[in-house]
Amino acid sequence: MAWSPQEWILKVSQVRELLEKEQLQGVLITKGVNFTWLTGGRAYVNFLAEGACAQIWIDSQRAVLISNNIEAQRLVEEELGEISLEVISLPWWEGQPPSEIADKFSEGKSWKTDDQISSFPALRWTLNPYEMDRYRKLGKEGALLLEKIAAQIEPGLSEIEIARLIRIEGLKVGMEAPVTLVATDERAFLRRHPLPTGKKLDKLAMLVISGFQDGLFLSLTRMVHFGEPTEEVKAKHRAILQVEAEMLAATQVGTTAEELFEITKKAYAHVGYGDQWQFHHQGGLAGYQSREYRIQPGNKNVLATNQAFAWNPTIAGVKSEDTVLITEKGLEILSESQKFPTVEVSAQGQSFFRPALWVR
């Protein structure tokens, strides 16, 4: 989905402001994530490729698409919509490096690739109104997707079969799920990143997705149990919801990633699982990557308005996760449960309705 001409102009102006700040003549956009952030276009053939299949040159006067002849027409006609920019199409067999063209555009003045400018990723971090609207749509669709799957699955299905259901439902609404994790029963206690296997569901299912739509990533987890859970599972789930509530309460403008990490560690200790933070990262800034950065020691990045975050605290066997947005009005849960059972959890004088362990 290409951005509107207005959003394209807004983002080009952000790039030009960065160039002025960095004292550069121009920049060559080479990474797929930045191409999508800038245009909305899918500049890939292989989704897993870090580099874009085409490049964009931007200086104070020009914006130029540089592509081989295989991709140029597809990008212009199907990916870039009403975005207006010059196009240079190169024969695929000649292999002329885009950097040679960038050298000509720069007229001997300094330029860099986006990957060479350390401050470039931060352009993606604070979301504009268009992006927040797209995120809200994605959040609603992602929450409904996992609710639907959680209501459909039955004992006897394999993790792979459950993952297939998740991916199929996602594609129905234009959402890809590059991260689809499913853990059943004892695997939920053993694996923090449970890639689906042939293991069949008996009682406990952990469903995890990082869905991708219109350039944005949405991460969420839901848990289902068939029959009465054990006291261990119930106690762990109550504990992890409390840890997450402490994190949500601390998700405020001005808090640093390092400070939030320390708050998270203390929350684990308070609920009696002080070592569990060591076995999985706790989440971080979300957006055009599932995590732009993670909260951890030494991370001085400051949380700001119009930024999205996905926290994923976990204790062996249980996990809680949603994607949230800091707005001028406060914290907004983008993937808020709509039909999935919830439980109220309080922290620091705030109350949050969090997805329960759904007993079916």
N, C-alpha and C positions, 0 to 999 in steps of 0.2 A: 504494500500500500504506500504510494508516494505521498509525501507531505504536501500540504497546500502551498501555493507560491508564497503566502505570507510566512509560513513556518520556515520554509527554505531561506527566504531573505533574512529572517531573524537569526538563523543559525550561521549563515555566511557572515553576517555582521559580527557574531561572536568570534568566529575564526579570525576575521580581519583585526578585531581588537586584540586578540592574542598575538597575532603577528607583530602588531605595533609594539606591544609590551615586550616581546622577545627580540625586537629589532631585526626582524626577518623580512625579506622581500616576498616570500611566498612559502606555501606548504603543499606537499604532495600527499593526498590522502591515500593510504595504501592498505589499511586494516579494514576488514569487513565490518567490524562493530562501528567504526567511525563513518564509513560509507552509509550504513543504515541510519545511524543517528542523524546524519546530515540530510539525507534524501528520503529515507523510508524504503529505498530500493533494496532488493535482494541481490547483492553483488557477490553471489556465490553459485557454484554448481555443487560442490561438496560442502555441506553445511558445517563440517568440522574444520574446514580450512580457515586459518587465522587471517591470511591475506585475502583481500578482495580480488575478484576476477577482473576488475577494472580499477582505474585510479581517477582521482579528481584533483586538478591543480587549481589552487586559489591564490590570488594575489590581490592587490588593492583595486584592480580594475577588472580582472577576468575570473571566470569560473569555467573550467574546461574538463570535459569527460575524455579520458584517454583509455581506449579499449581496443582489443583485437577485433577483427571483423566477425568472429564467431559470436561475441557477446554484445557488440555495439547496438545492433538493431533491436535485439530483445530488451536491452536496458532502456533505450529511448522509448520504445513503443509500449512496453509492458510494465516497467518498473519506475520510471521517473515522471510519469503523468504530465502535469502542466509545468513542471520545473523547467526553466529556460537556462540552458548553458550550451557553450560551444561543444562540438564533438570532433574528436580526432580518432579515426578508425585505422588501425594498423593491420597489415597482412599478418595472420598468425604465424606464417612460416618464416617471416623475416626476423622475428625475435628482437626488434629494436627495444631496448630498455626504456620504459617511461621516464627514467631519470635523465636520459639524454634530451628528451623534449622539455623536461623541467629546467634543465640547464639553459636551454634557449629562451624559455619564458622569463627566467630570472635576469637575463641580460647581464650576467656576470656578478649579480648581487647575491647575497646569502639567502639560502633556502634550506629547509629540512623536510624530512618526511614526518608525518604525524607520530610515528613510532619513536622519533628522535627528540620529540619535545615532551619533556617530563610532565609539564602542566596540561597537556592536551586532554588526557582522560577526564580531568575535572570539569571540562565543558559539558560532559554528559551527566554529571551528578545531580545538578539542580534542575528540576523538571519545569517545563513551561506549561501553560494551561492546556494546550493541545495534548501534550503527553500525559498529563494527569487524567484527562478525560479518557484517553485510550487505556490507561492503567485501571481505571474504575471499571470499564467494560470487561477487561481481561480478568480482573479480580472476581467479578460476579460470575463470569463463565467458568473460571477455574474452580470456584467453590461449588457451583452446581454440578460440575463434572464429577468431582470426587464424592459428593453426596449421592449422586446417581449410582456410581460404581459401588459405594459402600452399601447401598440398599439392594443391589443386584447380586453380589457375590454370595456364594454358598460354600459350605464345607465340601471338600473334594476337588475344587478347582485348584489348579497349580498356580504358582506365582507367575509363571510365564503367561498363562491364560488370563490372569487378572491384569497383568501389564498390557496385554493386547487389547483388552476392553478399554483401558484408560486411553491408550493411544488412538483407538478408533473413535471414541467419543470426542477426543480433542480435535481430531481432524475434521469432524462434522461442523465444528464452529471455527475452523481455521486456526486452531492452536496445535503447534507441534510440541512434543514432550521429549526434548533431548535427554532429560534426566527423568527416568521412570523407575522408581525403586519399590519393591514389594518384599516384605518379610512376613513369613507366617510362623507362628508358634515359637519354637526354640531359636529360629534364626533371628528373630527380633532381639533376642538377648545376646546373640553372638556377633552380629554384623551391624556396624553403624552406617555402612553404605551397601545395603542389601540388593545387589543386582539380581533380577528375578532368576529363579531356577525352576526345576521340575518339581520342587517340594510342594506337596498338596496341603491346602488349608484344612486344619482341624478346628481350632477355636479362635486363635488370635491372628489378626491381620493388621499390618502397618502399611498404609498407602501413601506414597510420596511422589510428588511431581514438581518439576521445574518447567512450567509451560512457557512457550515462546510465541508471541503474537505481535505483529507490527513493531518488531525490534525490541520489545520489552520482555523481561523474564518475571514470572510469578512463581513463587515457591510456597508450597503448603503441604501439610501432612494431616491425615486423618487415621483414627484407629477404631477397629471394630472387634468385638468379642462375641462369640456364639456361646451362650450359656453364662452362668455366673462366673466372673473372673476370680482368680485366687486373691487372697488378702495381699500377697506380695505385689501383684499387678495393680490392684486398686491403690495401694499405698504409694507406689512409684508414680502412678499417673497423677495422683493428687499433688505429689511433690514437684513433678516437672511443670505442672500448671502454675504452681506458686513461684517457681524460678522464673518462668516466662512472664508472669505478671509483674515481678520486680523489674524485669528488663523493659517491659512496656511502659511502666511508670517512669522509668529513667530515660525513655526515648524522648528527649526534650532538646530544644534549640540551645546550643552552648555547651552541651555535654560532649566530652571527647570520647573517641572510640576506646581509648585506654581506660578512662574512668568507667565507662559502661562495662568493660570487661571485668574490672575489679568488683563492681556491683554484682555482676553475675556470679563470680567466684564465691562471694560472701553468701549469696542466695543459695547456692548449692550446699554450702556448709550449714546454713541455718536449717535446711530441711533434712539434714542427716546424710547427704551424699556428697561429701566434700571433695572426693577425688574424681567425680564423674565428668567434670569439665575437661579433664585431660584426654579423653578418648574421642573427642570430636570437636571441631570448631563450633562456635556459638552463633555464627551468622554475621551479617554485615550489611553494608550499603548495597541496595539492589537497583536494577534499572536495565541498561542495555547489556549487562552481564548479570548472571545469577547472583554474583557478589562482586561488586567493583572493588571493595576491600573488606577485610574482616576485622572485627574487634579483637584486639590482642595487645600484649604488652608492647609499649613503645609507639603505638599508633596514635599520633597527635591530631588526626583529622577531627574536625568539629562538626557535629550534627547541625543541620540547618533546615529552615523552612523549605517546603516543596522538594524534600528528598524522601526516597522510599527505602525501607529497610526490611530485611527478612531475618528474623531470629529463629534459631532452631535448637534450643536446649534439648538435651537427651540424657536419659538414664537407661542403662541396659534394659531393653524390653519395651521402653516407651519413648515417645517424642511428641513435642508440640511445635507447630510451625505455621505461620501465616505471614503475608507481606503487608506492611503498613506504610502509611504516608504521614509525614509531619506537615500539617497545614497551618494556616494562620489561626484557625479555630481550635487547633489541638490535634490529637492523634486520630487517624482514620484507618480502620482495618479494611484494606482493599478486598481481601478474600474472606470477608466475614460470613460465617455460617448462616444459611437461610432456612434450611430444613433439618440440618444435622443437629442432634441434641447438644445443648450447651450447659455449662455450669458457671456460676458466678464466682470469680476469684478476686480478692482485694489485695492491694499493695500500695503503701504510701498514701493512704487516703483515697485511692482511686479504685473503681470496680471495673472488671472486664468480664465479658461473657465469652468463655473460651470453649472450643470443641471438646465435648466429653468423650470418654471411652464409651462408644455406642454398644450397648449390650443388646444383642438380637436373639 
